[in-house]
Amino acid sequence: MTMTIAPVPRATEPAPPAPSATAVALRVHTNAMPAGTESVLRRCLAPGFRNHDVLPGCSGGPEALAATMHWFHDAFGDQRVEVLQLVADGDLVALHVAFSGRHVGFFRGLPPTRRRFTVREMHMVRVQDGLEAEHWVVRDEAWLERELRADGPRP
């Protein structure tokens, strides 16, 4: 007589927990965006992602955030993002940052000046299932343009 022993079903391991909303916001806005790495950026965005800060001609989806990233990457070298304040509440994260770099390409019609600058920005991010689902930003672009012009005030 031959006995057959049925295999013991393996317990499925639980999926690893999704990264925190704070970790997602930091990964996107302090790493992927300043580095200009679109592949990393797109992996961090949720299906149906909505960017509320769109460039002309963009629909507001992932391509809008990627277009902004490329626009800044083409205009500014040596990009750094310093988080000044961070507040998280559930799936929302607010980042107050100092964005700095060197003006190496055209920006709003201004040719490269090679000047270093720092400008403050406020980002609001909504995270869903460990991915960025929505993004809003306010930056002081008037200050940035003054920083880039030779006649602008210097800190």
Secondary structure, 3 states (H helix, E strand, C coil): CCCCCCCCCCCCCCCCCCCCHHHHHHHHHHHHHHHCCHHHHHHCEEEEEEECCCCCCCCCCHHHHHHHHHHHHHHEEEEEEEEEEEEEECCEEEEEEEEEEEECCCECCECCCCCEEEEEEEEEEEEECCEEEEEEEEECHHHHHHHHCCCCCCC
